């Protein structure tokens, strides 16, 4: 490691020394008489073009056209005016004796909008041989969105994004299927060159482009971090010209869009009477409470404000922005408040041969969470509607005669759960143009993330909920835990910090030799991460509840029997990554395109025998449209065939100690008259623990027809991950700890992606563009065997245990060779017998009313959708614009365990039940067993967004543009799913299970304004 570090130092010194070999300033141009030049700029159809940059070449003088395309600028005879705008060809005009000019800009099929950001560089779409999807700001989802991941929902073929209505829960993002059974599988973000950056540190209004790198030929340059895909985010930068200021803001009103079907008091009484049961007077208080509405706000308010500044000269440019977001959750006590600041500066020196850049982003958020959220949802749906929220004296109603039965409103209002988290991320970049067609780049970046968390459960909890039956539920597969709230309040407080320091440096060489183009990149990367640098503590027995978790000195845990301070389970870690990489691009006359790359990665998280990994990739493309036999076909604008193969690694989900033996305290032992602490091994060492490797094959076709009025791509891929990382239980004869991290098995994803964009109408006063994307993926586990010496075969591993009423210990999913990740595996429901009892299919094919777990289980379907789609339409009529967006999935199953628990009729009348169980006899104690009865069709079509805007024609010295708009999100959903919403989490291994984690989605109506100054 020391030799590697010295090599890093020497390499850095060498590259830094090369920057000194640069030519110096060129001479200044001669002066001449200035005059005022004016005119107008239109497109090739005669429509005025606003916001076109007009600059005097080489003079640092610039302006922009107004809403009517007019401009005015000071220039001299023989000066050159440069007219530039996104999606148009740049045009230069030489100044003559005339003082007024009419300039027409032609649409550019390969304009700046067709430049995509790739690893350690940029490329034109024309010369790409990889599978990359580019998204511009106008393509992103609109609405009251606090999570950047939701901006991409339905926009990128192959990207599966699922989100609940919780403002504090990030969307789950899976690109081209689950690559492993170990980690959630989210993509790796690179923001303005900062690898692994926090996407929550970027305001949506600051995004200039997002490039999603899909196949391994594009992602392999990032090696060990790229197996789940890479998303390159570029923020807005300053441009030469006068100061430009802008404000974007909206205010939105949210209401619950869909609710669970629950019995009201009358229906529950009728069911009880029908089944010869009289509710106890402890339950039936004559009320008719909708408990889901009781834990909800009547409506939620969201508002967002973004103000930005940019400008500069031809030598120095800057951009800065400040964003404020307040998004209320629809559930009581939940909301998100966030402030993001960003500064970007760029300076060109030494006759534009040296470029220095600085990017700084800071984000601070406060998340107010629903205390014990999943517990609240569980209690709200089962609490008896005949019972009130409050007693007549204003105290909370409780009925402790029923076990594991607690007032959900009380759970919320007698506790607080807050997290303040922030991120600071920035980088300093240097680019130097050297002799011999060399360009040197250096990128030094720093990231710091902090979390300050506090929880407080007041004395009401201590007095009423320390009953020995208060269990809190995790997300599906997370199990449950028994809670004790001790005496006179319970507080938790913790603070943790993660940091990442990265140094990346690379040389780029490019050469054009006739019809041959060569470009090579050689680089080095070093990264050091520290995680969980902080502490946690807990306290109980407070003087009063007023200070909650803010003053732990007011508690006194020493007098409370059985209380032990909770110091948390997070362990300080330090990890190191070192990489070398090389990429070569070649093209022949932009017709035949080749790319090859290799990255060598070293990581301290793996076993000492397997610290290094190699990740190669190659791709080839043929621009068929440039071939002689098709070039003259008028309707074909672009046609490119791509083939690629590559390998990437995965180190996500692993910490500093996964390959090492760990010890922990394990009680005490008596020695020499005293009790001493004893320790035991909790994890064995594995010196051969190595990288997960994901190999991807991809074949694609990019197309453009009718002068690129119809464009799109088709991709077919196969992605196979080997040596999956997972923590396994082994025999203690093999290792005394009983646990080891091992490389086990293989998983494969095969799929096809299609997208088409059509400029259907393109007139002066009316345009219509439409786009459709489709994606289908099939996930299958190929192998689950581990190294022979450990005797591990994980085939038929049962997981996702739920402990619903009457179904303790039930598991819903199985890892099995030949099946997908998350395969549902439980009882097969057959209906009712003559006595009204639930019937099930046994493992031997016979019927039974008393099935046995596991031995009578059957395969019940896959949570993976067979098809995902998004359909977008944008219209413009004069100054009006309208955007309509629909998205959905087809063919997936959802295990509705929430409805199963609500079907537990054995306690109906004491607790509430689902109307879907109204025909079940109260004596049918098996009716709620997790079975095929509760496996439902998860297909849906969601009308996700409708936005109508109007842009004003301004003739003002103070405002450059003004647009007002209105948006409605989540207008409606068409689905057969009986749960609260079919958009169930697709991340992690326990995907597709709906179990008391159903934060309601909302319908949002918002109005907004965009103003330029």
N, C-alpha and C positions, 0 to 999 in steps of 0.2 A: 504493500500500500504506500510505503514511504517513497519507493522508487517511482511509482506512478505519480505521486504528488510532485516530485521533483521534475518529472517529465512534463507535467502540467505547467510548472513555473517556467521551464525552459521554452516550451512552446509559446507561452504567453509573451515572454520577452522577445522571441523571434518575431512574432506577428506585430508586436508593438514597434519594433525597430523598423519593420518594413514601411510603416506609415510615414516615417521621416523622409522616405525617398519619393517625394511628390513635387511636381512642378509648381512654381509660385504664381503670383497674380499676373494676369494679362493687363495690357495697357488700357487706359481709359479712352472712350470714344470722343471725337471732336464735338464741340458745341455748335449749335445752330439756332436760328430764330424759332421760338415756340409759337404755336397758334392753337386755338380751340377746335378740335375735331369732333363732329357729332354724326349720328346716323342711326340706323336700325338694323336688327338681326332677325331673320326669319328662317324657318326650315324650308325644305325643298317643296313643301306644299303651300308656302306662303303664310303659315301661322307664325305669329310673333313668338320669340324665344326669350323668356325671362331668365335672369340669373346666369347669363353667359358671361364668363370672365373675359374682359378686354384689357390687354396689357401692352405696354410699349416694350418691345423686345430688348432685353439687356439694360433697361433703365430703372427697374423697380417701381414703375408707375402702373397702376391698374385700377379698374372699376368694374362694375357689373351692370348688365342691362336691367331696366325696370320691368314691370309687369307687361308693358306694351312693346318690349324689345328695344327700347331706345337707350342710347348711351351718349356720353360726352366725356372727352378726355383731352388733356394737353399733350401735343406732340409736335415734332418738327418735320419738315420736308425730308424725305428719304428714310425717316424712321419706319419701322415695321410694326404694325399692329397685329397682335396674336389673339384670335378668337377661339376659345375652348369651352366645351361643355360636355358633360357626361352623355355618352351614347351618340356623339356627333364627331365627325372628322374635324380636327383642328385646322384652322385656315389662317394664313398670313396675308396681310394686305400692306403694300408699300404706299406710304403717304406721298401724294403729289401736291400740286397747288390747290386741289379741291379741298373743301372743308366739310363736305357731307358725303357719307358712303352708305350704300345699301348692300348688306352682306348676307349671303345665303349659306347656311351650313348644311352639309349633306349628312344623312344618317350613316353611321358607321356600323357595319355588321360585326366588326371586331373592335369595338370601342373599349373605353376604360372599364365599362361594366362587364366586359368579357375577360378581364384580368382576374385570375384567382390566386389566392395566397396558398402556397404549399409549404412544406417543411423547409425552412432555410432558403426561402426565395419566393419568387412569383413566376407565373406562367400565363401565356395566352391560352384560352380554351382551344384555339386552333392546334396548338402543339402539345396538348395533354394526351398522355396515353394511359391515364388512370381514371378510376371511377370517382368523380368529385361532383358534388351538388353545391351550387352557389346560391345563396339567398341574400337579396338586397333588402334594405329597410322597408321599402314599399310592399314587399312580399310577406313580411312577418305578420303574425296574428295581431289584431287590434283588441283593445279593451283594458279593463282594470287588472293588469297582470303584474304581479310582484316577483314572479319566477321566470327567468329568461328561458328556461327549458320549454315553458308553455308557448313561447313565441313561435316555436317550430312545430307545434302539433299539427299533423296532417299536411305539412308543407314539404317534407323530404321523404321520398319513397324509401322504404326500408327502415325508417326511424320510428320506433314504437314509443310514443310518449303518453303516459297516463298520469292524471292529476286528480286529486280530490278538491273539495271546496275549502280545505284548510289553508289559510294564508301563510302558515308557518311550516308547511310541509312541502319540500321540493318535489317536482315531478320526477317520476321514474322514467329513465330513458334507456332504451335497448336498441342498438343498431345491428341490424341483420341477425337477430336472434341471440339467445344466451350463449356466450362463449365458454362458460364455465359454471360449475355448481358452487363456486366459492364466494364470489363477490357479486354485488348488485349489477355490475356490468355497464355502468355509465361511461360515456365517452370522455376522452382526455381533452381538456381545453388548453388552447394556446392563445393568449390575449395580447396582441401587440408584441409578439415575440416572447412573452413570459410563459414558460412551460408550466403546466399544472396550475394555472391561475384560477382564482375563485370567481366563478361566473356571476355570483351575487354582487360582486364589486363593480358591475357595469350596468349603467342605466340603459333601458331599451332605446331612449332617444339618442344615445351616444354611439350606437352601433352603425358603422358604415357598411359592413358586409360580414356574412358568416359563410365559411366554406367548409363543407362537411366531407372529410376524407374517408372513403369507404373501404376500398380494396387495399391489400397489403402493399402493392407497388407504390401507393401514395403514403401509407402510414408507417411502413417499415423503417423509414428514416428516423422515427421516434422510438423504435426498438421495443424496450421492455414496458412501455406505457401505452402501447397503441393497439392492443388486441381487441379493444372494445370500440375502436374508431377514434378519430381525432376531429375536433371542431376548431377551426381557426377563426378567431374573432378579431376583426379590425375596427378600431374606433375612429371617429371622425377627426380629421386633422385640419389645421389651419391652411389657408391659401393666401397667396400674395394679393394684396389689395387693401382697401380701407377696412376699418373695423366693422365686422358683421355681428350683430346680436340677434338672438332669437329666443322666444318664449313658447313653450308647449305645455299645455295643462288641460286637465279634465277633472270633472267631478262625476261620480257614479253612484247610483242607488241600486242596492242588491236585495233580492228577495229569494227565498228558497224556491227552487224550480221543481222539486219533486220530494215527496214524503213517503215514508213507509206506510203500508196499509196495516192499521191496528184496529182492534175492536174498541168502540166507545163503551161507556158504562152500560147503556141499554143492551147492546149486543152481547156483552159479557154476562150480564144478568140473565138474558134469554138463553144463552148457551148453558149456564149453570143450572137453570131451571129444567131445561131439556134433559140434562144429564143427572137430575135428581140431587143436585148439590146446592146448598144454601150458603152463600158467602158469609163469613164471620162478620160480626159487627165491628171487629177490629179493622176489617178491610172495607166494608161497605159503609161509607160515611155520607152517602147521598150525593156525592160529587160527580162531575163528569169532566175529568181532567184529561186534556191531551198533553201527555208528558213530553213528547217531542217538541211541541210548541212551547212548553214551559221552560225548556232549556235553551230556546232560541230567542234572538232579538226579533222584533217585528220587521226591521229592515236594517241593513248595514250601509254605511257610507264609506266610499273610497274617493280619495283625491290624490292627484299627482301633479307636480310642478317641476319643470325643467327649464333652466335659463342657461344659455351658452353664449360664449364670445369667441371670435376667431378673427384672424387677420395676419398682417405682416408684410414683409417686403419679399423681393425675390431671393434674398439671402436668409432671412429669418422669418419663421412662421410660428404661430402659436394658436392654441385652442384651449379653452377652459369651460367647464360646465359645473353646475350645482343642481342636484336632483333631490326632491323631497317626496316621499310616498307615505301615505297613511291609508292602510287597508284594514277596515274592520272585518272581523270574522262574524259569521251569522250566528254562531254559538256564543252564549254568554261568556264574558271575560276574555275573549280571544280577539287579538288584533296584531297587526304588524306595523311598525313605524321605522322608516329607513331614511338616512341621509347619505348621499353619494357625492363626493367631490372628485373632479378629474382635471389634471393639467397635462398638456402635451406641448412640447416645444421642439423645433427643429431648426438647425442653423447650418448653412452651407458656407464653407470657407475655402481658401486656397484655390480660387477660380473654380469653385464647385467640385473640387476633387476630394474634399473632406466634408462629410456630413455627420453632424452630431445630433443625437436625439435624446429626449428625456420624456418619460411617461410616468405619471404618478396617479394612482387611484386609491381613494380611501372610502371605505363604507362602514357605517355604524348603524346597527339595527337593534330594535327592542322588540322581542317576540313575547307577547302575553299569551300563554297557552291555557287551554282548558285543563284544570287540575284533574289528574287521573282520567284522561279523556275517554279511553276505551271503556273504563268502568262506568262513566257517566252514560255513554251510549247504551251499554248493556242494561243498566237499571232503567233508563228512560223508556225503552221499548217493552220491558216486562212489568213495569210498575202498574199497579191496579188503577184503572181510570175512575173507579168509584171512590178513590181516596183523594183528598185535597193536597195542595202544595203546602199550605199553612194551616195551623190550628186557629181557632177563633181568637186566641190571645196573641196571634202574630208569630208564634214560634213555628219551627218546621215540623210538619207532620212526620212521624216515624211509626213503623210497626215492626218491632223487633221480635214479634212472635214468629215471623217468617225468617228463616235463615238466609244469609247472603242476600239481604233485601234492604236497600238503603235509598233514601230520598235523593234523586239525582240533582235536584236544584240545590239541596243542602251541600252535596259533595262539591259543587262548584263554588258556592258563595261563602263557604267557610274555609277556603284555601286560596292560595295564590301560587302561581308557577310562572316565573319570568326568566327570560334569557336575554342578556345583552351580548351581542356578538359583533365583532368588527374585523375588518381586513384592511391591511395596508399593503399595497403591491406596487412596485415600480421597477423601472429598468432604465439603464443608461446604454445607449447604442452608439456605435461608431462605424462608419463606412468610409473606406478610403480607396480611391481609384489609383491603382499602382501601374507602373509600366508593365509591358508584356501582356496586356489584356487581363490583368489580375485585379480583383476587388477583394479587399479585406474587410470582414465584419467581426465586430465584437459585441457581445450582449452580456451585461452584468445586471442580474435581477435579484430582487429581495422580496420576500413575502412574509407577512406575519398575520396570523389569525388568532383572535382571542375570544374566549367565552367566559362570561360571568353569569352564573346561574344561581337562582334562589328559589326555594320552595318553603312554604309555611302552611302547616295544618293546625288550625287553632284549637282552643280548648274544647270546642264542640266535638271535634274528632276524638280527642282523648277521652271525653266523657261518654261518647255514644258509639264510636266505631272500633274501639279496641275490644272487639267481641270474640275474637278467635275465629271469625268466619268472613273477615273483610279481605277478599282476594282481589288483586289488581291484575288486569289482563294486558298482555303485550299484543303486538300485531300478530297475525296468523303465523303460527310456528314459534312464537316467542314465549309460549308458556304463560303461567300465572304465578303469583307469589302472594303469600300471606303477609298482611301488614299489621303492625302494631304502632299505635300513635302515642303510647306511653302517657305522660302526665302533663297537663297544662300546656299543651302546644308542642309541636315538633317542627324543627327548622333544619334545612340543609343549605349549605352555601359552598360553592366551589368556583375556582378560577383556573383556567388552563390556557396555555399558549402553544401554538405551533409556529415554527419558522422554517423557511426554506431559502437557501442561498444558492444561486446558480450562476455559473460562468460558462458561456458558450462562445466559441470563436471559430470562424471558418473562412477559407479562401475560396473564391469563385473565379474560374477562368473560362472565358468564352472566346471563340474564334470562328469566323466565317471564311470558308475556303471554297469560293465559287458557289456551287449549289449545296455544299455541305456545311452544316452548322454543328459545332461542338460546344458543350457547356459542362463543366465539371465543378463539383463542390467537395472540398475536403475539410473536415472539422473535428472539433473536440468539445466534449461537454462534461462538466463537473457539477454535482449537486450534493448538498448536505442538508438533511432534514432533521429537525428536532420536533418531537411530538409529546404531548401530555406533560408539558412543563408547568406544574401548578400543584394545587392541593384541594382537598375537600374536607369538610368537617360537618358535624351535626350537633344539635343541642335540643334539650327538652326542659320541661318544668320552668316555664317562664312566669314572671310576675304578672304580666297581662299580655294581651294579644296585639297591642297597638303597634309595636315596632316590627312585628312579623320577623323576617329573617335579617333585618338590618342591624340588630344589636344583640349578638349572641351572648354578650356578657350578662344579660339579664336573665339567662337561664341557669339552671343548677342541676346537671344530670347526675351528679355524684349521689344524690339522695333518692334516685329512682332505681329500684331493683330491676336487674336484668338489662339495663340500658348499656350499650356499648357504642362508643363514638364510631360513626361510619366515615372512614377515611377514603372511601371510594375504591374502585378497582382499576383505575387508570395507572399505567406505569410509564415512567419517563423513558423515552426511546431516542436513539440517534441512529440514523441510517445514511449511507453514502452510496452514490451512483456515479460511475465514471464511464464515459463512452467515447468511442471514435466512430466516425461515419464518413462514407464516401458515396457520391452519386455522380453518374455520368449520363448526360443526355446527348443524343445525336438525332439529327433529322436531315433527310435528303430533300431539299427544295420544299420543305414543309409538307412532304407527301408521305415519306416513310419515317416513322418516329420510333426511336428506341430509348429506353431508360433502364438503367441498372443501378442498384444501390446495395450497400451492406453496412450494417451497424454492429459494432462490437460493444456489448454492455457488460459492466461489472456491477454487482450489487452485494452489499453486506448482509442482506436479509436471508440469503440462501446458505446452504451448507458449505463448509470450507472446501469441499472437493468440487463444488459446482457453482462457484461464484460468477463465472463468465459465460456469456451466451452470444451466439452469432445469429444475426437476422438478415438474410439476403432477400432481395426482391428484384424482379425484372418485368418489363412490359414492352409491348410492341404495338404500334398502331399504323394503319394504312388509311390515308385520306383518299378514299376511292374517288371522291368528287374532283380531285386534282389529276386524275388519270385521264389520258387522252381519249379513251373509249367512252367516257361519260362526261367529260368536262363541258361539252357543248350541249348537254341535255338541259334545256332552259329551266325546267321545273325543279331541278336538283341544285340547291345552293350549297349544301354541305353534306357529306356522307363519310363517316370515319368508323372503321372497325378497330376494336381494341382487344388485346389479349394480355393477361397479366397473371403473375404468380409471385407470392412472397410469404414470408414468415414474420410474425411479430411475437413479442413476449408479454407476460403479465406478472407484475409484482404487486398488484392491488390486493388488498385484503390481508397482506402479510406485514408483520411488525419486525422489530429488530431481533426478537428472541424466538421466532417460530422454529428455527433449526437447532436451538440450544436446549439443554436440560434446564428445567426450572424447578424451584423449590418454594414451598410456602409453609406457613405455620400450621401445625396440626396438633392442637391441644398441648398438654403438659405431661411431664413424667417426674416421678419422685426420685431425688438423688441427694444423698448426704443431708437429709433432713429438710430439704426445700423442694418446692415444685419448680422445675425449669421448663422453658418452652421447648417443644419438640417440632421438628420439621420433617416433611416428606417430599418426595419428588412428585410433581404434578404434571410434568411433561418430559418425555424423553428427547434426546438429541438425535438429529438425523444429518450427518455430514454430507449425505448425497441428495438432500433436498434441492431441487433445481427448478428452473423456469417452467411455467406453463408456456407452451408454444402453440400459436394459432396460425395455421397455414391456409391461405386463401387463393383459390383460383377464380378468375373473373373473365368473362367474355362480354363485351359491350359494343353497342352500335349507337353513335351519335348521328343525328340527322337534322337537316334543314331543307325545307321545300318552299317554292314560290317566293324567292328572295328573302328567305328566312322568316316568312310570315307564319310558317309552321316549323317548330323546332322541338327537339326532345331527345330522349335516350332510352335504350333498352339494355338491361344488364342481367346476366345470368351468373350466379356465383355458387361456389362451394367453400365453406369455411369449416375447418376441422381443428379442434383443440386436443392436444395430447398432453399427458402428464399433468392432469388437473390436480390442483392443490386443495387438500382438505384435511381436517383434523379427525383422526380415526381412533376408535377404541381397539386396543390390541391386548392380547393375553399378557398377564403380568409375568408370566414365565419368559416372555420376549422382552418386556420392559416393565420394571416395577411400578412405574407411574400409571400404566394402563392406557396412556394417550401418546400419540405421535402425529406430527404433520408429515404427510406422505404425498407422493405423486401417484395418483390413481386414475386410470381410465382415459376414455376418449369420448368426445361429443362432437356432433356434426350438425351444421346448418346448411341447407340448400334452398336457394330461392331465386325468384325472378322479380325484377323491378321495371316499371315502365312509367314514363312521364311524357306528356305532350303539352305544348303551349302554342296557342293559336291567336294571332292578331286578326280576328275575324273581320273587323271593320276598322278602317283607319282613314277617316275623313277629317276635314278641317274642324268641323264643329261636333263630330261624334266619333268616338272610338269604343271598341269592345274587344277585350282580350279575355280569353278563357284558358284554363289549365286543368289538367287531370293527372293525378299520379296514383299508381296502383303498385302494391307489393305483396308478394306471397312468400312465406318462409316455412320450411319444415325442419323441426328440431328433433334429433334422435340421439340417444346415448348408445355408443358403439361398444364400450368396454368399461368395466368397473373393477378390474383386477389391479392390485397393487404389487409391489416388489415381493417376490416369493418368500424372502427371509422373514417377512412380517406376517405372513399368513392372512393377508387382507383380501377379501373379495366383497366389495360393497354392493354387489347385485342383490336386488330385492331389499333395499334399505327403506324402511317405513319412516315417514316423518310428517311434520305439521300436526302435532298433537293438539287437540282441543279438548277441553274438559267441560263440555256443556252438561246441562241437567240430564241425568240418566245415561250419560255417554262418556264417563270418565275414562281417560286413557285412549280414546279413539284417535287414530291417525288417518289422515285423508289422502296422503300422497305417497308415491313410491318412486324410488330410483331403480330402474330396471333396464337391462340391456334390450334394445329394440324399441323402447318407448321414449317419449319426450321428457324433458325436465318438467316436473310438476304434474306428471300423470296422476289423475284422480283414481283412487283405489279404495273402495269401501263396499258396503252391502248393496245388493241388487234388489230394489223394491218391486214387489209383484202385485200390490194392492191389498185387499182385505179378505179375511176368511169369513165364514158364515157368522161368526160371533163378533165381527167388527174389529178384529185384531189385525195388526199389520203383518203381511206375509213377505218373506224374503227368500231368495234363491240361495241354497247352500252350495258349497264348493263342489259337491258331488252331483248337482243338478236337481236335487229334490227340494221340496218346499219346507219352510219352517217359520214358526212365530218367535223363535228364540235363537237367532243366529249367533255364531261365535266369531269374535274379532280375529282377523287375519285369515283363518282357515276358510271362512265363508265370504271373503272379499272377492270383488270382481273389478276389472278395468272399466272405468266409467267415463272416459273421455279426456280430452286435452285442453288446457287453458290457453293454448296458443291460437291466435286467429289464423284462419286460412287465407284471408285477404284483408289488407288495410287500404284505405283510399282517402283521397282528398280532392275536392272539386271547387275551383275558384273561378269567379267571374268578376271582371272589373269593367265599368262603363264610365264614359265621360261624355257629357253633353254640354257644350260651351263651358260654363264655369262650374257646373255640377259634376260631382263624381260619386259613384255608387259601387260598393264592393260587397259581394255575397260569397260566403264560404261555408261549405258543408264537408263533413268528414265522417268516417265510420269504420267499423270492422265487421267481418263476416266469418262465422264458422267456429268461434271459440266457445268453450264451456266455462261456466262459473259455478263454483260450489257455494251455494247460498246457505252457509252454516248459521247465519243470523236468522233466517226463516225457520231452519230446523229447530233452533233453541226456542223460537216463538211458537212452535207447534207442540211444545211440551204440555199436553192437556191434563196431565196427571195433577197439576197444581192450578189448573184454570179456575178462576174465581178468587183465588189468593193472588195470582199473578195474571197478567194479560196474555193473550194469545193472538196469533195471526188469523184474520178472516179465512185464510186458505185452509185452516184446520177446523173450521166450523162443523164439518160433517164427521170428524173423528170422535169416537167415543172417549169419554173421560177415563175409562178403564183401560184404554189402549196405551200401555206404558212404553211401547216400543215405537210409537208413531213418529217420534222425533229423532230416531236413530239416524246418524249420518249415512245417507244412502243415495241411490240414483234418484230418489224422489226429489232431492234438493240440488241436483245437478241440472242447471238451466242453460238455455241458449243465451249466450252473451252478445249476440250480434246487435248492432245498433246503427242508426243514421242520426247524426246530430247536425242541426242547423246552428252552426257555431258562431257565426258573426254576420251582421249586416251593418254597414257603415255608409251614411249619406253625408257628403260634404259640399260646401260651396266656397269657392275662392273668389275674393273680391278683386275687381280691377281698381287699383289705387293710383291716384296721382297726388303723391304726398312727398314732402321732403323728409318726413320722419319715419314712414313705414314703407318697407319694400314689398311686403306681402301680408295677407290676412286670409285665414281659412277658418271657417266654423264647421263643425261636424257633430253628428250624433251617431252613437253606436249602441247596438243591442247585442249582448253575448248570450249564447245558450238559449236561443229562441224556443227550440223544442227538440225532443228526442223521440224517435220512433224505435221501439224495442219491445220484445216479449218478456224481458227480464222482470221478475217480480220484486227485486230489491230496490233500494233507494236510487241507484244509478248503475248502469252497466259498465261504466268506466272504472274497473277494478284494477288495483295495482298489478303491474306486469313485471316489476323488478324483483330481484332476489330469487330464491329457490321456491318459496311458498307462494308463487304467483297464482292469481285467479281465485283466491279464497276470500269471500266476503264474511267477515266475522267481527262485528262490534268495532269496526274501525272506519265506519261509513260517514265521515264528515260530509254534510249535505252540500251538494253543488248549488250555486245560485244563478239566477238570471239577472244580468246587469244592464241597466239603461244609463248611459252616460252622455254628457255633452262636453265638447272640448274646443279648444282654440289653438291655432298656431299663428304666431306673429313674428315677422321679421323686421328688424330695425336697421 
